[in-house]
Amino acid sequence: MNFEPLVREQGACALWALAGNTKMQQRDIAEKTTIQNICGMLLGDTEKLLQVGVAYTNNKVTQRKIAEEGAIYYLVQLLNDPPTEEVQVEVAIALGCIVLSNPANQEKLQEEKDFKFDVLLDLLRSEDENIRLRAGMALTIFAFNNTPQQFAIREAGGIKYSVFEQFINSMDEYFVSYSAFQIVVLARVIVDQDQVNLTAEGVTLLVSNLKSKDDNAIVLAASLLSSLAHTRAGITDAMVTTGAIDLLVEKLSSKNDQVRNAVAVTLGYLTYNRTAARILFSACRNMPGLYKKLMENIGKNAKISEEFVGDFRRAKHIGLPSQCLEINGGPPAIPPSKLDNIFN
């Protein structure tokens, strides 16, 4: 029995969510169903709806289990013969997440002769702007840290910058952030713009959105910056140049715990850049409690340079950081009585 398009869309969403590494999300889905059932939902008569979130990173164990259930084959078939564009674009995202940073699954996808990037490129011309934006995200996931996939997308015709212009110039901060992220990751496959300029523009837009009055927009911008921070060389330098560190440090004092976590994670990735680490180290020396605030909000499994952590601990052990100077509102470094003795 054929099932409703909405159910197929939800099934695809469930698969790409499971392919990520949001543990709470994976556990919640696992309690309700199984990967096999989700795969069956793509072709069978199950109509159970699942609510899932977005994941941009991979979990190899779950990716392998999804592939073992034959999901790649089924998703490719559904990608080429979808009931709606909504289903088609979610299937594309599902496939992208299943093969994200996973060479074994990438090989399985290459074995599917019916899979071609032309289908995704066609979705960029949809009349529905949300479909176009989601199609751009699907291509971004395929291209993320994957030069061969980037080459394949370019060979299929590449992408023109005009595809992103509407979103980049939008008053909607979410459109701006997603499109900014896309032009950075897809810089090598955008055929009519310079890669360096695209990277600079995308990073600048994301950093600018850290100033938003909308906490959710800040969380999104910071999360996308975190993803970019461990891609190609030079991107973290662009973040430093555009003033990202000061804005991220400022947002560590937000009343919103999600904002604090998102910016702390981004700062953690930036500690692997020497210039960024030096600026942040100086800030931690001169702002009492900043280092503690960073570590309290970054989370247990977040990435942060061991060298940065070690440098701060050593500095604190020998009497730094300068947490008691007058510039920080503390007592004078030299008490007034000693100053009198020096000058009298």
C-alpha positions in Angstrom: 0.0 0.0 0.0 1.3 3.5 -0.8 1.4 5.8 2.1 0.9 9.5 2.4 3.6 11.9 1.2 3.9 13.5 4.6 4.7 10.1 6.1 7.5 9.5 3.6 8.8 13.0 4.4 8.8 12.2 8.1 10.5 8.9 7.4 13.3 10.6 5.5 13.6 13.2 8.3 13.9 10.4 10.8 16.8 8.8 8.9 18.8 11.9 8.5 18.3 12.8 12.1 19.5 9.3 13.2 22.5 9.8 11.0 23.6 12.7 13.1 25.1 12.6 16.6 22.5 14.4 18.8 22.4 11.7 21.4 19.1 12.8 23.0 17.4 12.8 19.6 18.7 9.4 18.7 17.6 7.9 22.0 14.1 9.4 21.8 13.6 7.9 18.3 15.1 4.5 19.3 12.5 4.3 22.1 9.7 4.7 19.7 10.7 2.7 16.7 13.7 1.0 14.9 15.8 1.9 11.9 14.3 -1.1 10.1 10.8 0.2 10.7 11.7 3.7 9.5 13.2 2.2 6.3 10.0 0.2 5.9 8.0 3.4 6.3 9.5 4.6 3.1 7.9 1.8 1.1 5.3 0.2 3.4 2.0 1.1 5.0 3.2 2.4 8.4 1.8 5.9 9.1 3.6 6.7 12.4 4.8 10.2 12.5 8.1 11.1 14.1 9.3 14.6 15.2 13.0 15.0 14.8 15.5 17.8 14.8 18.4 18.9 12.6 21.9 17.3 12.8 24.9 18.4 10.8 27.4 15.9 12.1 27.7 12.2 11.8 27.5 9.0 13.9 29.1 6.2 12.1 27.5 3.4 14.0 24.0 4.6 13.2 24.9 5.5 9.6 26.1 1.9 9.2 22.9 0.4 10.6 20.8 2.6 8.4 22.8 1.5 5.3 22.6 -2.2 6.3 18.8 -1.9 6.2 19.0 -0.9 2.6 18.0 2.6 3.1 20.4 4.1 0.5 18.8 2.1 -2.3 15.2 3.0 -1.2 16.1 6.7 -0.8 17.6 6.9 -4.2 14.5 5.4 -5.7 12.3 7.8 -3.8 14.6 10.7 -4.8 14.0 10.0 -8.4 10.3 9.2 -8.2 8.9 11.4 -5.3 5.3 12.1 -4.6 6.1 15.8 -3.8 9.1 18.2 -3.9 8.9 18.3 -0.1 9.5 14.6 0.1 12.2 14.8 -2.5 14.3 17.5 -0.7 14.0 15.7 2.6 15.1 12.5 1.0 18.1 14.3 -0.5 19.0 15.6 3.0 18.6 12.1 4.4 21.0 10.7 1.9 23.5 13.5 2.6 23.5 12.8 6.3 23.8 9.0 5.8 27.0 9.5 3.7 28.4 12.5 5.6 32.0 11.9 6.5 31.4 8.1 5.9 33.6 6.7 3.1 31.9 3.3 3.3 28.4 4.7 2.8 29.7 7.1 0.1 30.9 4.0 -1.9 27.5 2.4 -1.5 25.9 5.6 -2.9 28.3 5.6 -5.8 27.2 2.0 -6.6 23.6 3.3 -7.1 23.7 4.2 -10.8 20.4 6.1 -10.5 21.8 8.7 -8.1 22.8 11.9 -9.8 23.3 15.4 -8.5 21.3 16.8 -11.4 18.1 16.0 -9.4 19.3 18.2 -6.5 20.4 21.0 -8.8 17.0 20.9 -10.4 15.4 21.5 -7.0 17.4 24.8 -6.8 15.0 26.1 -9.5 11.8 25.2 -7.5 9.1 27.8 -7.3 9.0 27.3 -3.5 11.7 29.3 -1.8 11.8 26.9 1.1 12.5 24.0 -1.2 15.3 25.9 -2.9 16.9 26.7 0.5 16.6 23.1 1.6 18.0 21.9 -1.7 21.0 24.1 -1.1 21.4 22.6 2.4 21.3 19.1 0.9 24.0 19.9 -1.5 26.0 21.6 1.3 25.8 18.4 3.4 27.1 16.3 0.4 29.9 18.8 -0.2 30.9 19.3 3.4 34.6 18.5 3.8 34.3 16.3 0.7 36.3 17.4 -2.3 35.3 14.5 -4.7 31.6 15.3 -4.0 32.3 19.0 -4.7 33.9 18.0 -8.0 30.9 15.8 -8.9 28.5 18.7 -8.2 30.5 21.0 -10.4 30.7 18.4 -13.1 26.9 18.1 -13.0 26.8 21.8 -13.9 27.7 23.6 -10.8 25.7 26.4 -9.1 25.3 30.1 -10.0 25.6 32.7 -7.2 22.1 34.0 -8.2 20.6 31.0 -6.5 21.6 32.4 -3.1 21.1 36.1 -3.7 17.5 36.2 -2.6 18.3 34.5 0.7 21.5 36.5 1.3 19.6 39.8 0.8 16.6 38.6 2.8 15.3 40.4 5.9 14.9 36.9 7.4 18.0 36.2 9.6 17.5 32.4 9.2 17.6 32.6 5.4 20.7 34.8 5.6 22.5 32.4 8.0 21.7 29.3 6.0 22.6 30.8 2.7 25.8 32.3 4.2 26.8 28.8 5.4 26.0 27.3 2.0 28.1 29.8 0.0 31.1 29.0 2.1 30.8 25.2 1.9 29.9 25.3 -1.8 32.4 28.0 -2.7 34.3 25.6 -5.0 31.1 24.7 -7.0 29.7 28.2 -7.4 30.9 28.8 -11.0 30.6 32.5 -11.3 32.2 33.9 -8.1 35.7 33.8 -6.5 36.1 31.2 -3.7 37.9 33.7 -1.4 35.3 36.4 -1.8 32.5 33.9 -1.2 34.1 32.6 2.0 34.7 36.2 3.3 31.1 37.1 2.5 29.6 34.1 4.1 31.6 34.3 7.3 30.9 38.1 7.6 27.2 37.5 7.4 27.2 34.8 10.0 29.3 36.9 12.4 27.0 39.8 11.8 24.0 37.6 12.9 25.6 37.1 16.3 24.4 40.6 17.0 20.8 39.6 16.5 18.1 40.4 19.1 16.7 36.9 18.4 18.3 34.3 20.6 17.4 31.5 18.2 19.1 33.4 15.3 22.2 33.7 17.5 22.2 30.0 18.3 21.9 29.2 14.6 24.7 31.6 13.5 27.0 30.3 16.2 26.3 26.6 15.4 27.0 27.2 11.7 30.2 29.0 12.5 31.2 26.0 14.7 30.7 23.7 11.7 32.7 26.0 9.4 35.6 26.2 12.0 36.7 22.6 11.2 36.5 22.7 7.5 39.2 24.2 5.3 42.1 26.4 6.3 41.6 30.1 6.5 38.0 30.1 7.6 38.8 30.6 11.3 41.2 33.5 10.2 38.2 35.1 8.5 36.2 34.8 11.7 39.0 36.4 13.7 39.2 39.3 11.2 35.5 39.9 11.3 35.5 40.3 15.1 33.8 37.0 16.0 35.6 36.5 19.2 34.5 39.7 20.9 30.8 39.0 20.0 31.0 35.4 21.1 32.6 36.4 24.4 29.9 39.0 24.9 27.1 36.3 24.3 28.7 34.1 27.0 26.9 36.3 29.5 23.5 35.7 27.9 20.6 34.7 30.1 19.7 32.0 27.5 21.6 28.8 28.2 21.3 27.7 24.6 23.0 30.8 23.5 25.8 30.4 26.1 26.3 26.8 25.0 26.3 27.6 21.2 28.9 30.4 21.5 31.0 28.5 24.0 31.2 25.6 21.5 32.3 28.0 18.7 34.9 29.5 20.9 36.2 26.0 21.7 36.8 25.3 18.0 38.4 28.7 17.6 41.1 27.9 20.2 42.7 25.7 17.6 43.5 28.9 15.6 46.7 30.4 17.2 45.5 34.0 16.7 42.0 33.3 18.1 43.5 31.4 21.0 45.8 34.3 21.9 42.9 36.8 21.8 40.7 34.6 23.9 43.5 33.8 26.3 44.1 37.6 26.8 40.3 38.1 27.4 40.3 35.3 30.0 43.2 36.9 31.8 41.6 40.3 31.9 37.9 39.3 32.6 37.4 37.6 35.9 35.3 34.4 35.6 35.4 34.3 31.8 37.3 31.1 31.6 35.1 29.4 34.1 32.0 30.6 32.2 33.4 29.2 29.0 34.1 25.8 30.5 30.8 25.6 32.3 28.9 26.2 29.1 30.9 24.3 26.5 29.6 20.8 27.4 31.4 17.6 28.2 32.2 16.4 24.7 32.9 19.8 23.1 36.2 20.4 21.2 38.7 22.8 22.8 42.5 23.0 22.4 44.4 21.2 25.1 47.2 23.6 24.6 44.8 26.5 25.3 43.5 24.9 28.5 47.0 24.0 29.6 48.3 27.5 29.0 45.6 29.0 31.1 46.0 26.6 34.0 49.8 27.2 34.0 49.3 31.0 33.9 46.8 30.8 36.8 49.2 28.6 38.8 52.0 31.2 38.6 49.9 34.1 39.5 48.1 35.0 36.3 45.6 35.8 34.9 45.5 39.4 36.2 42.2 39.0 37.9 42.7 41.6 40.6 43.8 44.6 38.6 41.9 47.9 39.0 40.9 47.8 35.3 38.7 44.8 36.3 37.1 46.6 39.3 39.4 44.9 41.8 41.8 46.3 44.4 44.9 48.1 43.1 47.9 45.9 42.1 50.0 48.0 44.4 48.2 49.1 47.7 48.2 52.9 48.3 50.4 52.6 51.4 53.2 51.0 49.3 52.8 53.7 46.6 53.4 56.3 49.2 56.6 54.6 50.3 57.8 54.4 46.7 57.4 58.1 46.0 58.3 59.5 49.4 
